[in-house]
Amino acid sequence: MDMSPVEKIINAYAIAKICNPDLTLQEVEKLYSQYVSEGYEEYNKLHRNDKGAECEAIPKPF
């Protein structure tokens, strides 16, 4: 089962507090949103298909 957006933020908050106990929930939410956006952008760059469909003309088969 997928985590809800709230569960994802809470999970990120827990991890962030382990790494830096001074972070607030608001800071974690902001950073989480930023890095999720960056992650999607990077993923799309890696998996983008810039190449158009290729086709070849052939004589009429009939």
N, C-alpha and C positions, 0 to 999 in steps of 0.2 A: 504494500500500500504506500502511495506517495505521501510525503509530508505536506501539510498545509503551509501556506506562506508564514503564518504565525509560528508554527513549529520550526520552520527553517530559520527564522530570525532568532528564536529562543536557543536553538542549537548553536547558531553562530555566536550568540552572546555568551553562552557557556564556554565555548572554545576560546573566544577573545578574552574572557575574564581570566582564564588559565594563563594565557600568554601575557596579558597586560591588565592587572586588576584595577587600574585607574580609569579604564574606559567606561563610559556611560552607555546605557541602552540606546540613547539617541545617536551617539557616535557610531555604535556598532551597526545600527540600522542604516545610517548614511553610507558607511564603508561597505556594508554588505550589498546594498543596492548598486553602488559604484562598481564593485568587483564582479557582480553578477552581469551587469551590462557589458563590462569589458570582456568577461568570459564568453558571452554570446557573440560579441563582435569578433574575437579571435577565432572562435569555433567556426563562424561563418566564413572568415577569410580562408581558413584551412580547407574547408569543404565546398567552397564555391566552385561552380563549374562555369568558367568563362567561355568555354569552347561551345560553339553552336552545334546544332545537329548536322551531321554530314550526310550527304546523299550523292548519288551518282546517276547520271542520265544513261539510259540504255535504249537500244532500238526497240520498237514495238515488238512484243513477242507474238502478236497475232497476225 
